[in-house]
Amino acid sequence: MTSTIKDVAKRAKVSVSTVSNVINNKESVTKGLKKRVLEAVEELKYRPNRFAQGLPRKRTFKSNFVRIIGLSMPHYYSHGLKLMAAAVKYRAAEVEAQIIEYLSENDYEKQRKQISEKIRRQVDAIICFPTNCREIEKSVQECNVADIPFISLNRFTCGDVYAIVKSDDYKAGNDLGLCLVLGLKGRKGRILEIEGEITDFNSIQRSTGFDDVVTKWPGLQVVRKYRCDWNAEKAKSCIIRGLRDYPDINVIFSHNDEMAIGALNALKELGRDYPVDHPDHIILLGVDGNRFVLNSIRNQFFDATAEQLLWEQGTKAVDLAMDAINGKVRYHPITLIPTTLITRENVDYVNNHWADYDLSLTGPFPVVKRGLRRSRLSTSK
């Protein structure tokens, strides 16, 4: 019988993650543990599975064999998450794959149990929008043991995944920083920064991209950062407190548009929601491109957002899953999809804002009406 990574972990009396770290030459393992693991590997004649090492998977399918892809999403409270899931289903139907869908309700323990269930059902691949980027690593390891490719959607994921498809969040923050420099026109910038979750690499990258502009440009200063966990109400409370503590603030940068809406509501409550052409206007910057923010840009109360291409992320995730199923090797797991900077100059000239997609279930997968031209994609074969 062929030995597994779990057998090695049991023999060496270590965790599966420790065995994985030794196999992948991670520096975090002590010499003593490494020696025990390697001895167990040799005793059991264990050879790492081909998928975990990035080698071709030897799978063949008959022409009528249905590929089954597990889709794990945190919730459908926002239009953006609904859209990504719709894109996954749409593309899966095009390639004749079947989707088994689960919602974790933002509970990472529940998400891990759901992924374990998919593994027991022997799905061919898993596409996952992680509820927690670090806690999901255990599920990634479980998938590797089962030789099931794991594709992370919209977020970085810890662990040896087959692929990650997400926005270029560093570029998003960097573009917004440069947009701020141009918008200030030589004036000083006193900035409040509203951050996402502490474990979320998307938030970290957006902050890094933005700060790389701010720290190099004279007259710009991030006065205070608030951790608001992607929550609009938390952002509103922090902005109200921040503006009272630092009344000279003239810029608010939010790591997503949901928190930016909270910031705008705070300005309304304080009577400081001045339009763009007002001398006391506070510059508002966000990331995502949701409908409220796009309309606020049109109405000149909001300055700019870095719009994600969410539909493209969903369809690309399915393409990557099919690559894995068909044995294609990936030497670099990350696919970054550029964001689009949206300002009042181009908000009505960019076609196909994801916020304008109208999703309704009619047939095997959603109807999608796109952007200003409102063209309709086919919903039947």
C-alpha positions as CSV (number, residue, x, y, z in Angstrom):
1,M,0.0,0.0,0.0
2,T,1.3,3.5,-0.9
3,S,2.1,5.6,2.1
4,T,0.5,9.0,2.5
5,I,1.7,12.3,4.1
6,K,-0.5,11.4,7.1
7,D,1.3,8.1,7.6
8,V,4.6,10.0,7.7
9,A,3.3,12.5,10.2
10,K,2.1,9.7,12.4
11,R,5.4,7.8,12.2
12,A,7.4,11.0,13.0
13,K,4.9,12.2,15.6
14,V,4.5,15.6,14.0
15,S,1.7,17.4,12.2
16,V,0.9,17.1,8.5
17,S,2.0,20.8,8.1
18,T,5.4,20.0,9.5
19,V,5.9,17.2,7.0
20,S,4.8,19.5,4.2
21,N,7.3,22.2,5.4
22,V,10.1,19.6,5.4
23,I,9.3,18.3,2.0
24,N,9.1,21.9,0.6
25,N,12.4,23.0,2.4
26,K,10.7,25.6,4.6
27,E,13.2,27.2,7.0
28,S,10.7,27.2,9.9
29,V,11.5,23.5,10.8
30,T,14.2,22.7,13.4
31,K,17.0,20.3,12.5
32,G,15.7,17.7,15.0
33,L,12.2,17.7,13.6
34,K,13.5,17.6,10.0
35,K,15.7,14.6,10.8
36,R,12.7,12.7,12.3
37,V,10.5,13.5,9.3
38,L,13.1,12.5,6.7
39,E,13.7,9.2,8.6
40,A,10.0,8.5,8.5
41,V,9.9,9.4,4.8
42,E,12.7,6.9,4.1
43,E,11.2,4.1,6.3
44,L,7.8,4.3,4.7
45,K,9.2,4.9,1.2
46,Y,6.9,7.9,0.9
47,R,7.0,9.9,-2.3
48,P,5.1,13.3,-2.3
49,N,2.0,13.3,-4.5
50,R,2.5,14.8,-7.9
51,F,0.0,17.6,-7.5
52,A,1.6,19.0,-4.3
53,Q,5.0,19.1,-6.1
54,G,3.6,21.0,-9.1
55,L,4.0,18.0,-11.4
56,P,1.5,16.9,-14.0
57,R,-1.4,14.9,-12.7
58,K,-2.1,11.7,-14.5
59,R,-5.8,11.9,-15.0
60,T,-7.7,11.0,-18.0
61,F,-11.4,11.5,-18.8
62,K,-13.8,10.0,-21.2
63,S,-15.6,12.5,-23.3
64,N,-18.8,12.1,-21.3
65,F,-17.2,12.3,-17.9
66,V,-18.5,15.2,-15.8
67,R,-16.0,17.3,-14.0
68,I,-17.2,18.3,-10.5
69,I,-15.9,21.5,-9.0
70,G,-16.6,22.5,-5.4
71,L,-17.3,26.2,-4.8
72,S,-17.0,27.6,-1.3
73,M,-18.1,31.2,-0.7
74,P,-18.4,33.1,2.6
75,H,-21.9,34.6,1.9
76,Y,-24.0,36.3,-0.7
77,Y,-24.8,39.5,1.2
78,S,-23.0,41.7,-1.4
79,H,-23.6,42.0,-5.1
80,G,-19.8,41.4,-5.7
81,L,-19.8,38.0,-4.1
82,K,-23.0,37.0,-6.0
83,L,-21.3,38.1,-9.2
84,M,-18.2,36.1,-8.7
85,A,-20.2,33.0,-8.0
86,A,-22.4,33.6,-11.0
87,A,-19.2,33.9,-13.1
88,V,-17.9,30.6,-11.8
89,K,-21.2,28.9,-12.6
90,Y,-21.4,30.6,-16.1
91,R,-17.9,29.5,-17.1
92,A,-18.4,26.0,-15.6
93,A,-21.5,25.5,-17.7
94,E,-19.5,26.5,-20.8
95,V,-16.9,23.9,-20.1
96,E,-19.5,21.3,-19.1
97,A,-18.4,21.1,-15.4
98,Q,-20.8,20.7,-12.5
99,I,-20.7,23.0,-9.5
100,I,-21.3,21.9,-5.9
101,E,-21.8,25.0,-3.9
102,Y,-21.5,25.8,-0.1
103,L,-21.8,29.0,1.9
104,S,-19.8,29.3,5.1
105,E,-21.6,32.4,6.5
106,N,-18.2,33.9,7.3
107,D,-17.4,31.0,9.7
108,Y,-13.9,29.6,8.9
109,E,-14.6,26.4,10.9
110,K,-17.7,25.8,9.0
111,Q,-15.9,26.5,5.7
112,R,-13.2,23.9,6.6
113,K,-15.9,21.3,7.4
114,Q,-17.6,22.0,4.1
115,I,-14.3,21.6,2.2
116,S,-13.7,18.3,4.0
117,E,-17.2,17.2,2.9
118,K,-16.3,18.1,-0.7
119,I,-13.1,16.0,-0.4
120,R,-15.1,13.0,0.8
121,R,-17.4,13.4,-2.2
122,Q,-14.2,13.2,-4.4
123,V,-14.7,16.5,-6.3
124,D,-12.1,17.1,-9.0
125,A,-11.2,20.6,-7.8
126,I,-12.1,23.2,-5.3
127,I,-12.6,26.9,-5.8
128,C,-12.7,28.8,-2.5
129,F,-13.2,32.4,-1.4
130,P,-11.4,32.0,2.0
131,T,-13.2,33.3,5.0
132,N,-9.9,33.5,6.8
133,C,-6.7,33.5,4.7
134,R,-4.6,31.8,7.4
135,E,-7.0,29.3,8.9
136,I,-7.8,27.9,5.5
137,E,-4.3,26.4,5.3
138,K,-5.4,23.3,7.0
139,S,-8.0,22.7,4.3
140,V,-5.3,23.3,1.6
141,Q,-3.2,20.6,3.2
142,E,-6.2,18.3,3.3
143,C,-6.7,18.9,-0.4
144,N,-3.1,18.2,-1.2
145,V,-3.2,14.9,0.7
146,A,-6.3,14.0,-1.4
147,D,-4.7,15.2,-4.6
148,I,-7.4,17.7,-5.2
149,P,-6.3,21.1,-6.6
150,F,-7.3,24.1,-4.5
151,I,-7.9,27.4,-6.3
152,S,-8.2,30.5,-4.1
153,L,-10.6,33.2,-5.4
154,N,-10.1,36.9,-4.7
155,R,-7.8,36.4,-1.7
156,F,-4.3,35.2,-1.0
157,T,-4.3,31.8,0.9
158,C,-1.7,30.3,3.1
159,G,-0.5,26.9,2.0
160,D,0.6,25.1,-1.2
161,V,-2.3,25.9,-3.5
162,Y,-2.5,25.2,-7.2
163,A,-3.5,28.7,-8.0
164,I,-4.6,32.1,-6.6
165,V,-6.7,34.4,-8.8
166,K,-7.3,37.9,-7.4
167,S,-7.0,41.6,-8.1
168,D,-3.7,43.3,-8.1
169,D,-4.2,45.0,-4.8
170,Y,-0.8,46.6,-4.7
171,K,-1.6,48.4,-8.0
172,A,-5.0,49.4,-6.6
173,G,-3.4,51.2,-3.6
174,N,-0.6,52.6,-5.7
175,D,-3.0,54.0,-8.4
176,L,-5.1,55.7,-5.6
177,G,-2.0,57.2,-4.1
178,L,-1.0,58.7,-7.4
179,C,-4.6,59.9,-8.0
180,L,-4.4,61.6,-4.6
181,V,-1.2,63.4,-5.6
182,L,-2.8,64.8,-8.8
183,G,-6.0,65.7,-7.0
184,L,-4.3,67.7,-4.2
185,K,-2.5,69.9,-6.8
186,G,0.4,70.7,-4.5
187,R,-1.7,71.0,-1.3
188,K,-0.8,69.1,1.8
189,G,-2.6,65.8,2.5
190,R,-3.6,64.8,6.0
191,I,-4.9,61.2,5.7
192,L,-7.1,58.8,7.7
193,E,-6.7,55.2,6.4
194,I,-9.4,52.7,7.0
195,E,-8.0,49.1,7.0
196,G,-9.6,45.7,6.5
197,E,-9.0,42.6,8.5
198,I,-5.6,42.1,10.1
199,T,-5.2,38.6,8.5
200,D,-6.3,39.7,5.0
201,F,-3.4,40.1,2.6
202,N,-5.6,42.1,0.2
203,S,-5.8,44.8,2.9
204,I,-2.0,44.7,3.5
205,Q,-1.2,45.0,-0.2
206,R,-3.6,47.9,-0.7
207,S,-2.0,49.7,2.2
208,T,1.5,49.0,1.0
209,G,0.8,50.2,-2.6
210,F,-0.8,53.4,-1.2
211,D,1.9,54.0,1.4
212,D,4.7,53.6,-1.2
213,V,3.4,56.8,-2.8
214,V,2.5,58.7,0.4
215,T,5.9,58.1,2.0
216,K,7.8,59.4,-1.0
217,W,5.7,62.5,-1.7
218,P,6.4,65.7,0.3
219,G,3.3,67.0,2.1
220,L,1.4,63.7,2.4
221,Q,1.0,62.1,5.8
222,V,-1.1,59.2,7.0
223,V,-2.1,60.7,10.4
224,R,-4.0,57.6,11.7
225,K,-5.0,54.1,10.6
226,Y,-8.1,52.4,11.9
227,R,-8.7,48.6,11.7
228,C,-12.4,48.3,10.7
229,D,-12.6,44.7,9.4
230,W,-14.4,45.6,6.1
231,N,-17.4,46.9,8.2
232,A,-19.2,50.1,7.2
233,E,-20.5,50.8,10.7
234,K,-17.1,50.4,12.3
235,A,-15.7,52.7,9.7
236,K,-18.3,55.3,10.4
237,S,-17.6,55.3,14.1
238,C,-13.8,55.5,13.5
239,I,-14.1,58.4,11.1
240,I,-16.4,60.4,13.4
241,R,-13.8,59.9,16.2
242,G,-10.9,60.6,13.8
243,L,-12.3,63.8,12.5
244,R,-12.9,65.1,16.0
245,D,-9.4,64.2,17.1
246,Y,-7.8,65.5,13.8
247,P,-10.1,68.2,12.4
248,D,-7.6,69.2,9.7
249,I,-8.0,65.8,7.9
250,N,-8.6,66.3,4.2
251,V,-8.3,62.7,2.8
252,I,-9.9,59.4,3.7
253,F,-8.5,56.2,2.1
254,S,-10.7,53.1,2.7
255,H,-9.5,49.6,1.8
256,N,-12.9,48.8,0.3
257,D,-15.9,50.7,-0.8
258,E,-18.2,49.3,1.9
259,M,-16.1,51.1,4.6
260,A,-15.9,54.1,2.3
261,I,-19.7,54.3,2.4
262,G,-19.4,54.3,6.2
263,A,-16.9,57.2,5.9
264,L,-19.3,59.2,3.7
265,N,-22.1,58.6,6.2
266,A,-19.8,59.9,8.9
267,L,-19.2,63.0,7.0
268,K,-22.9,63.5,6.5
269,E,-23.5,63.1,10.2
270,L,-20.9,65.7,11.0
271,G,-22.1,68.1,8.3
272,R,-18.8,67.8,6.3
273,D,-20.0,66.0,3.2
274,Y,-19.0,68.8,0.8
275,P,-19.0,68.2,-3.0
276,V,-15.7,67.9,-4.9
277,D,-15.6,71.6,-6.0
278,H,-16.1,72.9,-2.4
279,P,-12.9,74.3,-0.7
280,D,-13.5,72.1,2.4
281,H,-14.2,68.9,0.5
282,I,-12.6,65.8,2.0
283,I,-11.1,63.5,-0.6
284,L,-12.6,60.0,-0.5
285,L,-10.8,57.0,-2.0
286,G,-11.9,53.4,-2.0
287,V,-11.5,50.0,-3.6
288,D,-14.1,47.7,-5.4
289,G,-16.3,49.8,-7.6
290,N,-19.8,49.2,-6.0
291,R,-22.9,50.9,-7.4
292,F,-23.2,53.4,-4.5
293,V,-19.7,54.6,-4.9
294,L,-19.9,54.9,-8.7
295,N,-23.1,57.0,-8.3
296,S,-21.3,59.1,-5.6
297,I,-18.5,59.7,-8.0
298,R,-21.0,60.8,-10.7
299,N,-22.7,63.1,-8.1
300,Q,-19.2,64.5,-7.2
301,F,-19.2,63.5,-3.5
302,F,-16.6,60.8,-4.0
303,D,-13.3,61.1,-5.7
304,A,-12.0,57.7,-6.9
305,T,-12.2,53.9,-6.6
306,A,-10.0,51.1,-7.8
307,E,-12.6,48.9,-9.5
308,Q,-12.0,45.1,-9.4
309,L,-12.8,42.9,-12.4
310,L,-14.9,40.4,-10.4
311,W,-16.5,38.6,-13.4
312,E,-13.1,37.9,-14.9
313,Q,-11.9,36.5,-11.5
314,G,-14.7,34.0,-11.4
315,T,-14.3,32.8,-15.0
316,K,-10.5,32.6,-14.6
317,A,-10.8,30.5,-11.5
318,V,-12.8,27.9,-13.5
319,D,-10.2,27.9,-16.3
320,L,-7.4,27.3,-13.7
321,A,-9.4,24.5,-12.1
322,M,-9.8,22.8,-15.5
323,D,-6.0,23.3,-16.1
324,A,-5.3,21.4,-12.8
325,I,-7.8,18.7,-13.6
326,N,-6.2,18.2,-17.0
327,G,-2.7,18.0,-15.6
328,K,-1.3,21.4,-16.6
329,V,1.8,22.4,-14.5
330,R,1.8,25.8,-12.9
331,Y,5.2,27.1,-11.8
332,H,3.8,30.3,-10.2
333,P,0.5,30.1,-8.4
334,I,-0.6,33.7,-8.5
335,T,-2.7,35.3,-11.3
336,L,-3.2,39.0,-10.7
337,I,-6.0,40.8,-12.5
338,P,-5.4,44.6,-12.8
339,T,-7.9,47.0,-11.3
340,T,-9.2,50.0,-13.1
341,L,-9.0,53.5,-11.6
342,I,-12.5,55.1,-11.8
343,T,-12.8,58.9,-11.4
344,R,-15.5,61.4,-12.5
345,E,-13.5,61.8,-15.7
346,N,-14.1,58.2,-16.9
347,V,-16.9,56.8,-14.8
348,D,-19.4,57.0,-17.7
349,Y,-16.9,55.9,-20.3
350,V,-15.9,52.6,-18.8
351,N,-18.1,49.8,-20.1
352,N,-19.1,46.8,-18.0
353,H,-18.8,48.1,-14.5
354,W,-19.5,44.9,-12.4
355,A,-21.9,46.9,-10.3
356,D,-24.2,47.3,-13.4
357,Y,-24.4,43.5,-14.0
358,D,-28.0,42.4,-13.4
359,L,-28.1,38.8,-12.2
360,S,-31.3,36.8,-12.4
361,L,-31.7,33.1,-12.4
362,T,-33.4,32.1,-15.7
363,G,-32.2,28.8,-17.0
364,P,-29.1,26.9,-16.3
365,F,-27.0,29.9,-15.2
366,P,-27.5,33.6,-14.6
367,V,-28.5,36.2,-17.2
368,V,-25.9,39.0,-17.2
369,K,-26.7,42.5,-18.6
370,R,-23.5,44.4,-18.9
371,G,-22.7,48.1,-18.4
372,L,-23.8,51.1,-20.3
373,R,-24.4,49.1,-23.5
374,R,-26.5,46.6,-21.6
375,S,-25.6,43.8,-24.0
376,R,-26.9,40.3,-23.1
377,L,-24.8,37.2,-22.9
378,S,-26.3,34.0,-24.2
379,T,-27.9,31.8,-21.5
380,S,-28.5,28.7,-23.6
381,K,-26.2,26.4,-25.6
